[in-house]
Amino acid sequence: MRKILFLGMAVFLVLAGCSDNDERGLVYDGRLDADIIQVSAKIAGTIDSLLVEEGDAVQKNQLLAQIETDRIEAQLKIEDAQLGELQANLQAMEAQIRQIRAQLSLAEKMLSKTQNMLKEGAATDQKRDELSTQVDVLQAKLQAIRAQQATLAAKRKQLQAKKELTLLNLRDTRLLSPINGVVVNTFKNAKEVVQPGITVLDVADLSTMEAVIYVPLVELDKVKFGQKATLHIDAGNRTFEGQVKWISSQAEFTPKTILTRETRESLVYAVKLTVPNPEGILKIGMPVEVV
């Protein structure tokens, strides 16, 4: 998230409980702000379509932009074909294993029978040795096929993991809105190439704004957590309710764009106030005057 400030119409914010310094009491200048979420590309590619413009209201999970999917879909077809071939090979090996097991079972029975016949003098040592060799060969063949089967099964797992990654890339071609809000900036156009991490749009929730002011240490005790505030706008003479939500615990030099020249060298504390904005009248960057 980041904050972006824009100049706007003058806004007046009255804090309840401030002691009088003049007819209006203590006066501070600040600006309205909002949390802005960057919607960035997760994969490299060409933007196929940009479906929103700056100022458009969007809903959470709404499709904002689409990255081209041709290459990813082609990769999926290749991986599906490879997985199909592996599966066919595994099935063929399973059939071979069943056949060898049947041959091995028969050979072992014949060997056992021949050994019994040899004791009675009804068989020769040569016949026994032939059957014993046949059993050993079939056992070795069965072991070799099982090893090949294990290798193919491991390769299948690798291909399945690769396909899952490809599916994730396909999903990431869809840039969705993370929140209900408004598109405040667009940085890319359709047919432009993007890289992972490159911001395509900014989305902000403008239903609640944030007023930031700077209060000198000597006046900090006049501002309290939860303190109510009233926001006045020049245009239409509208008012809004607000509330202090945060007071900095660390002093800083007054930003030159905020306070007057006489107070720029003062150490001040940042104070943030939340201001509901259900009608969307308040805008990012409006200067505020806190009285």
ABEGO torsion letter per residue (X at the ends): XBBBBBBBBBBBBBBBGBBBABAAEBBBBBBBBBBBBBBBBABBEBBABBABBBGBBBBBGBBABBBBAAAAAAAAAAAAAAAAAAAAAAAAAAAAAAAAAAAAAAAAAAAAAAAAAAAAGABBAAAAAAAAAAAAAAAAAAAAAAAAAAAAAAAAAAAAAAAAAAAAAAAAABBBBABBBBBABBABBBGBBBBBGBBABBBBBAABBBBBBBBBAAAAAABBBGBBBBBBBABGGBBBBBBBABBBABBBBBBAAABBAAAAABBBBBBBBBBBBAAGABBBGBBBBBX
